Amino acid sequence: MIRYFLALFAAAVLLSPTIHAQCAPGIPSAGNPGCIPPDQDNSPYSQSGAPAPLPAAKWADRWGSIALDGKTGKLGTVSQSAAKGKAESQALERCADAGGTSCEIFMTYTNQCVALAQVITGGPVHVLSGPYLGETEKAVLKKCENDGNGKCQISYSKCSYAERIQ
């Protein structure tokens, strides 16, 4: 009985299609790419011709700032600055250079866009930030006009996107 099972097992192994598809050492592949050693260039497992992976990208934040003199309506703006403090101080300087006497930081933003809108005849300034300039401008105009004070216009819009440094 044991001989019967051994004979049956031997027959199954010898007649198995998987065994016939494998290659013995030193036997050519006979069209089976799995028989080619992985260190050979024509092996499907060879990585000798693969390009080296690219290094991970490195990004630097970019800041923007808006300074506003609420009494005179004068603005000072900066975008694409490497540091928050630098963006704010430059915006305050530019506001003063434009004739502002009591300039204050109105908004500071990083890696995004900003848009200011105001009623054409004057009034409060509306500001929004967002990832895309066109969408941000549309949203701030809608916000301004929903306040019901008249037709609005964009008075300033700009983006300060992160910059790839490597």
C-alpha positions in Angstrom: 0.0 0.0 0.0 2.8 2.4 0.8 4.5 1.5 -2.5 1.3 2.3 -4.3 1.2 5.8 -2.7 4.9 6.4 -3.4 4.4 5.3 -7.1 1.3 7.6 -7.3 3.3 10.5 -5.8 6.3 9.9 -8.2 4.0 9.8 -11.2 2.3 13.1 -10.1 5.6 14.8 -9.7 7.0 13.6 -13.0 3.9 14.4 -14.9 3.3 17.8 -13.3 3.4 20.7 -15.8 5.0 23.0 -13.3 8.0 20.8 -12.9 8.5 20.6 -16.7 8.3 24.4 -16.9 11.2 24.8 -14.5 14.8 24.9 -15.7 17.5 22.8 -14.2 20.9 24.4 -13.6 22.8 24.8 -16.9 19.8 24.2 -19.1 18.8 27.0 -21.5 15.6 28.7 -20.8 13.7 27.2 -23.8 11.6 30.3 -23.9 10.8 30.5 -20.2 12.1 33.8 -18.9 11.9 32.5 -15.4 14.9 30.3 -16.1 17.2 33.2 -16.8 19.3 34.0 -13.6 18.3 37.4 -12.1 21.8 38.8 -12.4 21.6 38.5 -16.3 20.6 41.6 -18.2 18.0 39.8 -20.2 16.3 38.4 -17.1 12.9 39.9 -16.3 14.1 40.2 -12.7 17.3 42.2 -13.6 17.6 45.7 -12.2 20.9 46.6 -13.8 19.3 48.7 -16.5 16.7 50.4 -14.2 17.2 54.1 -13.7 18.3 55.3 -10.2 15.4 56.6 -8.1 15.2 60.4 -8.0 15.8 62.1 -4.7 12.8 63.4 -2.8 11.8 66.9 -3.7 12.5 69.6 -1.1 10.3 72.6 -0.9 10.7 76.0 0.7 7.7 78.0 2.1 7.0 81.3 0.4 5.2 84.1 2.3 3.1 87.0 1.3 1.8 89.9 3.4 -0.5 92.8 3.1 -0.2 95.9 5.1 -3.1 98.4 5.1 -3.6 101.9 6.4 -7.3 101.9 7.3 -7.5 105.7 7.4 -6.0 106.4 3.9 -6.7 103.0 2.2 -3.0 102.7 1.2 -1.6 99.2 0.7 1.8 97.7 0.9 2.1 94.1 -0.5 4.8 91.5 -0.7 4.8 88.0 -2.2 7.2 85.1 -2.6 9.2 86.1 0.5 11.4 83.4 2.1 10.4 84.4 5.7 7.2 85.5 7.4 8.9 88.4 9.4 10.6 89.7 6.2 7.3 89.7 4.3 5.5 91.6 7.0 8.2 94.2 7.5 8.5 94.8 3.7 4.7 95.1 3.4 4.7 97.7 6.2 7.6 99.6 4.5 5.8 99.6 1.2 2.5 100.8 2.8 4.4 103.7 4.4 6.2 104.5 1.0 2.7 104.6 -0.6 1.7 107.4 1.8 0.2 105.3 4.7 0.7 106.9 8.1 -0.8 104.2 10.3 -0.1 100.9 8.4 -0.9 97.6 10.1 -0.6 94.0 8.9 -3.9 93.1 7.4 -3.1 89.6 6.3 -0.1 87.2 6.1 -0.3 84.0 4.1 2.0 81.2 3.0 2.0 78.8 0.0 -1.3 80.0 -1.3 -3.1 82.9 -3.1 -4.9 85.9 -1.7 -7.4 88.3 -3.1 -8.8 91.6 -1.9 -12.1 93.0 -3.1 -13.9 96.3 -2.4 -17.0 98.0 -3.5 -16.1 100.3 -6.5 -17.3 103.4 -4.6 -15.3 102.5 -1.5 -16.1 100.7 1.7 -14.8 97.8 3.7 -12.1 95.5 2.2 -12.9 91.9 1.9 -10.1 89.3 1.8 -9.9 85.6 1.2 -7.0 83.1 0.6 -7.1 79.9 -1.3 -5.0 77.5 -3.3 -5.8 78.9 -6.8 -5.9 82.5 -7.9 -9.0 82.5 -10.1 -11.2 80.6 -7.6 -10.0 82.9 -4.8 -10.9 86.0 -6.8 -14.3 84.7 -7.6 -15.0 83.8 -4.0 -13.9 87.2 -2.6 -16.0 89.0 -5.2 -19.1 86.9 -4.3 -18.4 87.6 -0.6 -18.1 91.3 -1.2 -21.2 91.6 -3.4 -23.3 89.4 -1.0 -22.7 92.1 1.6 -25.0 94.2 -0.6 -23.1 97.4 -0.8 -22.8 97.6 -4.5 -20.6 96.3 -7.4 -17.2 95.1 -6.2 -13.8 94.9 -7.9 -10.6 93.1 -7.1 -8.1 95.6 -5.7 -5.2 93.1 -5.2 -4.5 89.5 -5.9 -1.3 87.5 -5.8 0.0 84.0 -5.1 3.0 82.9 -3.0 3.5 79.3 -3.9 6.1 77.1 -2.2 9.3 76.9 -4.3 11.2 73.7 -5.1 14.7 74.0 -4.0 15.9 70.5 -4.8 
